[in-house]
């Protein structure tokens, strides 16, 4: 599937709706975008890296970068091409430099999400961070440990496989399931 493909008007409308919702911080909308574009991003990255495990890691990094930079995307219809450019750039960086960026701790992650300088923006950012921590605390230990190892400690899938004594495929499934469970908890918190 090409990231830039012919779309019906209904598909375009849905894409625009999802991108705008994700830009407003709707994690469920971003999850739907992830599901829609994950395979295409993976194919783009794999072509450059020719390594399945590294490509999987870069795909995760691409979507993390995308969620951080969503506010920069001006035309929602261009989401696929924008995502492809991020994927290409990150794959090239991985091929040239090797390894992936490690977030030292939760405070580092929190600092990266603070982009608005207004008092209201800071309050809203703090609320999102608190909701993230609250959502993480509601997860089962294995789900929480899996997400923390990958996103906060920067462990690769292979490292996590060794650490959790599970196959890489199982670790990928755990990450996927844990993200979905966290999204449900965050949605529940947002409604409450």
C-alpha positions in Angstrom: 0.0 0.0 0.0 1.4 3.3 -1.0 1.4 6.1 1.6 0.3 8.5 -1.2 -2.6 6.7 -2.8 -5.7 7.6 -4.6 -8.5 8.1 -2.1 -12.2 8.4 -2.4 -13.8 11.5 -1.0 -15.1 9.5 1.9 -11.6 8.2 2.7 -10.2 11.8 2.4 -12.9 13.1 4.7 -12.2 10.4 7.3 -8.4 11.0 7.0 -9.0 14.7 7.6 -11.2 14.0 10.6 -8.7 11.6 12.1 -5.7 13.9 11.6 -7.5 17.0 13.0 -8.7 14.9 16.0 -5.1 13.6 16.5 -3.8 17.2 16.3 -6.2 18.1 19.2 -4.7 15.3 21.2 -7.2 12.5 20.6 -5.0 9.4 21.1 -7.7 7.1 19.8 -7.7 9.0 16.4 -3.9 8.7 16.3 -4.2 5.0 17.0 -6.5 4.6 14.0 -3.9 6.5 11.9 -1.2 4.2 13.2 -3.3 1.1 12.2 -4.0 2.6 8.8 -0.4 3.5 7.9 1.8 1.1 10.0 2.4 -1.4 7.2 3.2 1.2 4.6 5.7 2.9 7.0 7.2 -0.5 7.8 7.7 -1.2 4.0 9.3 2.2 3.5 11.7 1.7 6.4 12.5 -2.0 5.6 13.4 -1.0 2.0 16.1 1.3 3.4 17.4 -0.8 6.4 16.9 -4.4 5.0 16.6 -5.6 8.6 13.3 -6.7 10.1 14.0 -6.0 13.8 15.5 -2.5 13.1 12.7 -1.7 10.8 10.1 -2.5 13.5 12.0 -0.3 16.0 12.2 2.6 13.5 8.4 2.3 12.7 7.7 2.8 16.4 10.1 5.8 16.5 8.4 7.3 13.3 5.0 7.3 15.0 6.4 8.7 18.2 7.9 11.5 16.1 4.7 12.0 14.2 2.6 12.4 17.4 5.1 15.0 18.7 5.0 16.9 15.4 1.3 16.6 14.5 0.8 20.3 15.1 3.2 21.1 12.3 1.1 19.3 9.6 -1.0 22.0 7.9 -2.8 20.0 5.3 -4.4 16.8 6.8 -4.7 15.2 3.3 -0.9 15.2 3.1 -0.5 13.0 6.2 0.6 10.0 4.3 3.4 11.8 2.4 4.4 13.7 5.6 4.6 10.4 7.4 6.7 8.9 4.6 9.2 11.7 4.7 9.6 11.2 8.5 10.0 7.4 7.9 12.6 8.0 5.1 14.6 10.5 7.2 14.6 8.3 10.3 15.5 5.2 8.3 18.4 7.0 6.7 19.5 8.3 10.1 19.4 4.8 11.6 21.4 3.4 8.6 24.0 6.1 8.9 24.3 6.3 12.7 22.9 3.0 13.9 21.0 2.6 17.1 18.0 4.5 18.3 17.5 7.5 20.6 17.0 6.6 24.2 14.8 8.7 26.4 16.7 8.9 29.7 13.6 9.0 32.0 10.0 10.1 32.3 11.0 13.7 33.0 12.8 13.8 29.6 9.6 12.6 27.9 7.5 15.1 29.7 9.8 17.9 28.7 9.5 16.9 25.0 5.7 17.2 25.1 5.6 20.7 26.6 5.4 22.9 23.6 2.9 25.6 24.5 4.2 28.5 26.6 0.9 29.9 27.9 -0.2 29.2 31.5 -3.3 27.4 30.1 -1.2 25.3 27.8 1.1 24.3 30.7 -1.9 23.3 32.8 -3.3 21.2 29.9 0.1 19.6 29.3 0.4 18.7 33.0 -3.1 17.3 33.0 -2.2 15.0 30.0 1.0 13.9 31.7 -0.9 13.1 34.9 -3.5 11.2 32.9 -0.7 9.2 31.2 0.8 8.3 34.6 -2.7 7.5 35.9 -3.4 5.3 32.9 -0.1 3.5 33.3 -0.7 2.9 37.0 -4.1 1.2 36.0 -2.4 -1.3 33.7 -1.4 -4.8 34.7 2.3 -5.0 35.7 3.3 -6.8 32.5 1.6 -4.2 30.3 3.1 -1.3 32.3 6.6 -2.9 32.3 6.5 -3.5 28.6 5.5 0.1 27.8 8.0 1.6 30.2 10.9 -0.6 28.9 10.2 0.5 25.3 9.1 4.1 25.6 10.9 5.3 28.7 14.0 3.2 28.9 14.5 3.0 25.1 14.9 -0.8 25.0 14.9 -2.4 21.6 12.6 -5.3 20.8 15.6 -7.6 20.9 16.7 -6.3 24.3 13.1 -6.6 25.6 13.0 -10.2 24.3 16.0 -11.0 26.4 14.8 -9.1 29.4 11.3 -10.6 29.4 12.5 -14.0 28.2 10.0 -14.0 25.4 10.2 -14.1 21.6 10.4 -10.8 19.7 7.0 -11.5 18.2 5.5 -11.8 21.6 7.1 -8.5 22.7 5.6 -6.8 19.6 2.1 -8.2 20.5 2.5 -7.1 24.1 3.4 -3.6 23.0 0.4 -3.4 20.7 -2.0 -4.8 23.3 -0.5 -2.6 26.1 -0.9 0.5 23.9 -4.5 -0.4 23.3 -5.2 -1.0 26.9 -3.5 2.3 27.9 -5.6 4.1 25.2 -8.8 2.7 26.8 -7.8 3.8 30.2 -6.9 7.3 28.9 -10.2 7.5 27.1 -12.0 6.5 30.3 -10.1 9.2 32.2 -10.9 11.8 29.6 -14.6 11.0 29.9 -14.6 11.1 33.7 
